[in-house]
Amino acid sequence: MKRFNTIINSLQQTVFDSRDVDDKKGFIIVAEKTKYLIMTFLGIAILCSSLFFNNISEIFQGLFLIIQSPSILVTDYMAVGSIGSALFNSGALILLAVFIAWKNKVNMNGPIIAAIFTIGGFALFGKNMYNIWAIMIGVYFHAKYRKETFSKFILIAFFGTALGPLVSQITFGFELPLYYSIPLGTLIGLLAGFCLPPLANHFVKFHQGFNLYNIGFTAGVTGMFFMALFRSFNYQNPATLIVIEGYNATLSGYLMFLFTGMLIVGLYFSRRVLPGLMRIWLQPGRLVSDFVTSDGFGATLLNMSLLGFLSTYYVLLIGGQLNGPIIGGIFTIVGFGAFGKHVKNIIPVLLGVYLAALLQVWEPSSTGALLAALFGTTLAPIAGTYGWFHGIIAGFLHMAVVMNVGYLHGGMNLYNNGFSGGFVAAALVPIFDSLKRDVN
């Protein structure tokens, strides 16, 4: 009991002492230990919340089905396993990512927070405790080959797990014997992970930092080459859309509770709420925009929670269904609320995608159109840099492009919108720059 009290007192001191000092920019400095503690609590909360939906037996049965799933885009783990097993998978992968970041002594800044939330979001529809390891270890091998620390490449390792379906599809989707498919899937995953760092560093020049999901574009190109090889051997990926419906009341309540908690914590660590948010909203969001470093942890959490509310209500207002992929999109928006996205620069993109869906052949409330809207906010820096009208154009064009690029990588790249966003940004930014120069 004495030891337990000592631990509790230490945690209390860590949390409350971390908000005593203001720096010259006027926001509260939060200790790294506290930020890690909060992110750890998030993972535990999501993991434990799985018990509200399913019992232990159902959760582990569902996890077994999730691990065996080919996980091709779009595969809702809430449908493959259960809501509880999908949330357990999400919480577990968040905790794993937090632990790896802590072990490598990485600061809990905006990019790391975005990566952790993205892993947690896609753990609801594509990433699991089997298929992420080969990718991350491949990145680790690249770091060792270069004789550099893994911490330098940790973001690429985390975001690179977008290629998890590459491992799962080879292992479970091509109907190969497991004694052959498991080592083959692992080997190809290692190779893909090893190649990601140099490709990611090169491709960021392609879209000039206006596509926040740079690894999504990189993974799309990587997946495209592997898929071309598979097709040359007559291995095809089926078009996949597995989602649940009818859980809006339950899941929206769950998300509101989660984002309200985030809002409360953000308020606690904020000195002046509106000035802090305004500083974030004035930023264009172009890579690399670390809101935690530039504007403080408290203001960043407030921005993240507001994005969570906004994106959830967008889905509900247009009549969409909350499921694993859609919640994954919401989690990703929230995570990038620490790394480039805010209310001001995502709304134009959402409007552009919605307008495109109305005028084109897609139903705005369909899963595909909703995913295009949520993940299409990867183009938020265009709206933040050039203005609302340009952001609407980017969203409109993104809707058309994203619906046509998935075939190239066969669903192997979970960040399909990042792949599309790279092309859209690369096409629009030079044009917008040219028009801007002509005006001046």
C-alpha positions in Angstrom: 0.0 0.0 0.0 2.9 2.4 0.8 4.5 1.7 -2.5 1.1 2.3 -4.3 0.7 5.7 -2.5 4.2 6.7 -3.5 3.5 5.9 -7.2 0.2 7.9 -7.1 2.0 10.9 -5.4 4.7 10.8 -8.1 2.1 10.8 -10.9 0.2 13.7 -9.3 3.4 15.6 -9.0 4.3 14.9 -12.6 1.0 16.2 -13.9 0.4 19.2 -11.7 4.0 20.5 -11.6 4.2 20.4 -15.4 1.9 23.5 -15.8 3.8 25.9 -13.6 6.1 27.6 -16.1 5.2 29.8 -19.0 7.6 30.4 -21.8 8.1 33.6 -23.8 5.4 32.7 -26.3 2.8 32.7 -23.5 1.8 29.1 -23.3 2.2 26.5 -20.5 5.2 24.2 -20.8 4.1 20.6 -20.3 6.8 18.1 -19.3 7.6 15.2 -21.6 6.7 12.7 -18.9 3.2 14.2 -18.6 2.6 14.1 -22.4 3.7 10.5 -22.4 1.4 9.8 -19.4 -1.6 11.4 -21.2 -1.0 9.4 -24.4 -0.5 6.2 -22.4 -3.8 6.9 -20.6 -5.5 7.4 -24.0 -4.3 4.0 -25.2 -5.4 2.3 -21.9 -8.8 4.0 -22.1 -9.5 2.9 -25.7 -8.3 -0.6 -24.9 -10.4 -0.9 -21.7 -13.5 0.6 -23.5 -13.6 -2.5 -25.6 -15.1 -4.3 -22.6 -18.2 -2.1 -22.8 -19.0 -3.6 -26.2 -17.9 -7.3 -25.9 -16.7 -9.7 -23.3 -13.1 -11.0 -23.1 -13.9 -14.2 -25.0 -15.6 -12.3 -27.8 -12.7 -9.8 -28.0 -10.0 -12.4 -28.3 -12.0 -14.5 -30.8 -12.4 -11.3 -32.8 -8.7 -10.5 -32.6 -7.9 -13.9 -34.0 -10.1 -13.2 -37.0 -8.6 -9.7 -37.4 -5.1 -11.0 -37.5 -6.0 -13.6 -40.1 -7.8 -11.0 -42.3 -6.1 -10.0 -45.6 -6.9 -6.4 -44.4 -7.2 -5.0 -47.9 -8.7 -1.5 -48.1 -11.6 -1.2 -47.0 -11.9 -3.9 -44.3 -13.7 -2.8 -41.2 -12.3 -4.8 -38.2 -15.6 -4.0 -36.4 -17.3 -6.2 -39.0 -14.5 -8.8 -39.3 -14.2 -9.3 -35.5 -16.4 -7.1 -33.3 -16.5 -3.6 -32.1 -14.7 -4.6 -28.9 -12.0 -6.5 -30.6 -11.4 -3.6 -33.0 -11.1 -1.1 -30.1 -8.8 -3.5 -28.2 -6.6 -3.7 -31.3 -6.6 0.1 -31.5 -5.7 0.6 -27.9 -3.0 -2.0 -27.9 -1.3 -0.5 -31.0 -1.5 3.0 -29.5 0.3 1.7 -26.4 2.8 -0.1 -28.5 3.6 3.0 -30.5 3.9 5.1 -27.3 6.3 2.5 -25.8 8.5 2.5 -28.9 8.6 6.3 -29.0 9.5 6.4 -25.3 12.1 3.6 -25.6 13.8 5.6 -28.4 13.7 8.9 -26.3 11.6 10.7 -28.8 9.9 14.0 -27.8 6.1 13.7 -27.7 5.7 16.4 -30.3 3.1 17.1 -33.0 4.4 14.6 -35.6 4.6 11.8 -33.1 1.1 12.5 -31.7 -0.2 12.5 -35.3 1.5 9.2 -36.0 0.2 7.5 -32.8 -3.4 8.6 -33.5 -3.1 7.5 -37.1 -1.9 4.1 -36.0 -4.8 3.9 -33.5 -7.3 4.9 -36.2 -6.1 2.5 -38.8 -6.0 -0.3 -36.2 -9.8 -0.2 -36.7 -9.5 -1.1 -40.4 -6.2 -2.5 -41.7 -3.4 -2.5 -39.1 -3.1 -5.2 -36.6 -0.6 -6.8 -34.2 0.7 -9.1 -37.0 1.1 -7.0 -40.1 2.8 -3.9 -38.7 6.0 -5.6 -37.5 7.8 -6.4 -40.7 7.3 -2.8 -42.0 8.7 -1.3 -38.8 11.6 -3.7 -38.6 12.4 -3.1 -42.2 12.8 0.7 -41.4 14.9 -0.3 -38.4 17.2 -2.3 -40.6 17.5 0.7 -42.9 18.6 2.8 -39.9 21.2 0.2 -38.9 22.5 0.0 -42.4 22.9 3.7 -42.5 24.5 3.6 -39.0 22.0 6.1 -37.7 19.6 6.0 -34.7 16.1 4.5 -35.2 14.6 7.6 -33.7 15.5 9.5 -36.8 13.3 7.2 -38.8 10.6 6.5 -36.3 7.9 8.6 -38.0 8.5 6.7 -41.3 8.3 3.4 -39.4 5.0 4.5 -37.7 3.3 5.9 -40.8 4.8 3.2 -43.0 2.6 0.7 -41.4 0.1 1.9 -44.0 1.6 -1.1 -46.0 0.3 -3.6 -43.4 -2.1 -5.1 -45.9 0.8 -6.0 -48.1 2.0 -8.4 -45.4 -1.5 -9.7 -44.6 -2.6 -10.2 -48.2 0.5 -12.3 -49.0 0.1 -14.3 -45.8 -3.7 -14.9 -45.8 -5.2 -13.5 -49.1 -3.5 -15.4 -51.9 -4.4 -18.8 -50.6 -0.7 -19.9 -50.3 0.4 -22.5 -47.7 1.2 -20.8 -44.4 4.6 -22.4 -44.2 5.3 -20.5 -47.4 3.2 -17.4 -47.1 4.3 -16.3 -43.6 8.0 -16.0 -44.4 7.2 -14.6 -47.9 4.9 -11.9 -46.4 7.4 -11.1 -43.8 10.3 -10.8 -46.2 8.4 -8.5 -48.6 7.3 -6.4 -45.6 10.9 -6.1 -44.5 11.9 -5.1 -48.0 9.1 -2.5 -48.3 10.0 -1.0 -44.9 13.7 -0.9 -45.8 12.9 1.1 -49.0 10.5 3.6 -47.4 13.0 6.1 -45.8 14.8 7.1 -49.0 11.6 7.2 -51.0 9.8 9.3 -48.4 12.6 11.9 -48.3 12.5 12.1 -52.1 8.7 12.3 -52.6 8.1 15.1 -50.2 9.7 17.3 -53.0 7.0 16.1 -55.4 4.1 17.8 -53.5 6.3 20.4 -51.7 4.8 19.6 -48.3 1.2 20.4 -49.3 0.2 16.8 -48.8 0.3 16.0 -45.1 0.2 12.3 -45.7 3.6 12.2 -47.4 4.1 8.5 -46.3 0.7 7.8 -47.8 2.0 8.9 -51.2 5.3 7.0 -50.7 3.4 3.8 -49.6 1.1 4.2 -52.6 4.0 4.2 -55.0 5.6 1.2 -53.2 2.3 -0.7 -53.1 1.8 0.1 -56.8 5.1 -1.6 -57.8 4.4 -4.7 -55.6 0.8 -4.9 -57.0 2.2 -4.8 -60.5 4.5 -7.6 -59.8 1.7 -9.7 -58.2 -0.6 -9.1 -61.2 2.2 -10.2 -63.5 2.0 -13.6 -61.7 -1.8 -13.5 -61.9 -2.4 -12.7 -58.3 -5.3 -10.2 -58.0 -6.8 -8.4 -55.0 -10.6 -8.4 -55.0 -12.4 -5.1 -54.6 -13.2 -5.0 -50.9 -15.8 -3.0 -48.9 -16.6 -4.6 -45.5 -18.3 -2.3 -43.1 -20.9 -2.3 -40.3 -24.0 -0.1 -40.1 -26.5 0.8 -37.5 -24.3 1.8 -34.5 -24.4 5.6 -34.9 -26.0 6.3 -31.5 -23.5 4.2 -29.6 -20.4 5.1 -31.4 -21.2 8.8 -31.6 -21.7 8.9 -27.8 -18.4 7.1 -27.4 -16.6 9.6 -29.6 -18.2 12.6 -27.9 -17.1 11.3 -24.5 -13.5 10.8 -25.8 -13.2 14.3 -27.4 -14.8 15.9 -24.3 -12.1 14.4 -22.1 -9.5 15.7 -24.5 -11.1 19.1 -24.4 -11.0 19.2 -20.6 -7.3 18.1 -20.5 -6.5 20.8 -23.1 -8.3 23.5 -21.1 -6.3 22.5 -18.0 -3.0 22.9 -19.8 -4.0 26.1 -21.6 -3.2 29.6 -20.2 -5.3 31.6 -22.6 -7.7 29.6 -24.7 -8.7 31.8 -27.6 -5.2 33.3 -28.3 -3.7 29.8 -28.3 -6.2 28.5 -30.8 -5.9 31.6 -32.9 -2.2 31.2 -33.2 -2.8 27.7 -34.5 -5.6 28.8 -36.9 -3.3 31.4 -38.5 -0.8 28.8 -39.6 -1.1 27.3 -43.1 -0.3 23.8 -41.9 2.2 23.0 -44.5 4.8 20.3 -43.6 6.4 20.5 -41.1 3.9 22.3 -38.8 4.4 21.1 -35.2 1.7 22.8 -33.2 2.9 21.3 -29.9 6.2 23.0 -30.2 5.0 26.3 -31.7 1.8 26.8 -29.8 1.8 24.5 -26.7 0.4 21.2 -25.7 -2.8 22.6 -24.2 -3.8 24.6 -27.3 -3.0 21.6 -29.5 -5.3 19.3 -27.5 -8.0 21.9 -27.8 -7.5 22.0 -31.6 -7.5 18.3 -31.7 -10.8 17.9 -29.7 -12.5 20.6 -31.9 -11.5 18.7 -35.0 -12.9 15.5 -33.5 -16.3 17.2 -32.9 -16.3 18.8 -36.3 -15.5 15.6 -38.2 -17.9 13.5 -36.3 -20.8 15.9 -36.8 -19.9 16.1 -40.5 -20.5 12.4 -40.8 -23.7 12.5 -38.9 -25.2 15.6 -40.5 -24.9 14.2 -44.0 -26.4 10.9 -42.9 -23.2 8.7 -42.9 -22.6 5.6 -40.8 -20.0 5.5 -38.1 -17.8 2.3 -38.4 -14.2 1.3 -38.2 -12.9 3.1 -41.3 -14.9 6.3 -40.6 -13.8 6.4 -37.0 -10.2 5.7 -38.3 -10.6 8.8 -40.5 -11.8 10.9 -37.5 -8.9 9.7 -35.4 -6.5 10.6 -38.1 -7.9 14.1 -38.4 -7.7 14.5 -34.6 -4.0 13.3 -34.6 -3.1 15.7 -37.4 -4.6 18.5 -35.3 -1.2 18.4 -33.7 0.6 18.4 -37.1 -0.9 20.7 -39.7 -4.7 20.6 -39.5 -7.1 23.0 -37.8 -10.7 24.0 -38.2 -10.0 26.9 -40.6 -8.0 24.9 -43.1 -10.0 21.6 -43.3 -13.5 23.1 -43.8 -12.8 24.2 -47.4 -11.5 20.8 -48.3 -14.6 19.1 -46.7 -16.8 21.5 -48.7 -15.0 20.7 -51.9 -15.3 16.9 -51.5 -19.0 17.3 -50.5 -19.7 19.5 -53.5 -17.9 17.0 -55.8 -20.0 14.1 -54.4 -23.2 16.1 -55.0 -22.4 16.9 -58.6 -20.6 13.6 -59.5 -21.7 10.0 -59.3 -21.0 9.3 -55.6 -23.5 9.5 -52.7 -22.1 12.0 -50.1 -23.1 9.7 -47.3 -21.5 6.6 -48.7 -18.4 5.1 -47.0 -16.2 5.9 -50.0 -17.2 9.6 -50.2 -16.9 10.0 -46.4 -13.4 8.6 -46.4 -12.5 10.9 -49.3 -13.8 13.8 -47.2 -12.1 12.9 -43.9 -8.8 11.8 -45.3 -8.9 14.4 -48.1 -8.1 16.9 -45.4 -4.5 15.9 -46.1 -4.7 18.8 -48.5 -5.6 21.3 -45.7 -2.3 23.2 -46.3 -3.5 24.3 -49.7 -6.5 26.0 -48.1 -4.3 27.4 -45.3 -1.8 28.8 -47.8 -3.8 30.0 -50.7 -7.3 30.5 -49.2 -10.7 28.9 -48.9 -11.6 29.0 -52.6 -8.4 27.1 -53.5 -9.1 24.6 -50.7 -12.5 23.9 -52.2 -10.9 23.3 -55.6 -8.4 20.9 -54.1 -11.2 19.0 -52.3 -13.3 18.8 -55.5 -10.4 17.5 -57.6 -9.3 15.1 -54.8 -12.7 13.4 -54.8 -12.4 12.5 -58.5 -8.7 11.4 -58.2 -9.0 9.3 -55.0 -11.8 7.2 -56.5 -9.5 6.1 -59.3 -6.0 5.5 -57.8 -6.9 2.6 -55.5 -6.6 0.1 -58.4 -2.9 1.0 -58.8 -1.9 -0.4 -55.4 -4.8 -2.9 -55.1 -5.7 -1.7 -51.6 -2.2 -2.6 -50.3 -1.8 1.1 -49.2 -4.1 2.0 -46.4 -3.4 5.7 -47.0 -5.1 5.8 -50.4 -6.0 9.5 -49.9 -2.4 10.3 -49.1 -1.5 8.7 -52.5 -4.2 10.8 -54.2 -3.4 13.9 -52.3 0.2 13.8 -53.5 -0.9 13.9 -57.1 -3.5 16.7 -56.5 -1.0 18.9 -54.6 1.7 18.3 -57.2 -0.7 19.4 -59.9 -2.4 22.4 -58.2 0.4 24.1 -56.3 2.4 25.1 -59.3 -0.7 26.5 -60.9 -1.8 28.4 -57.8 1.8 29.8 -57.4 1.8 30.9 -61.1 -1.6 32.6 -60.7 -0.4 34.3 -57.5 2.7 35.6 -59.1 0.7 36.9 -62.1 -1.6 38.8 -59.8 1.4 40.4 -58.0 
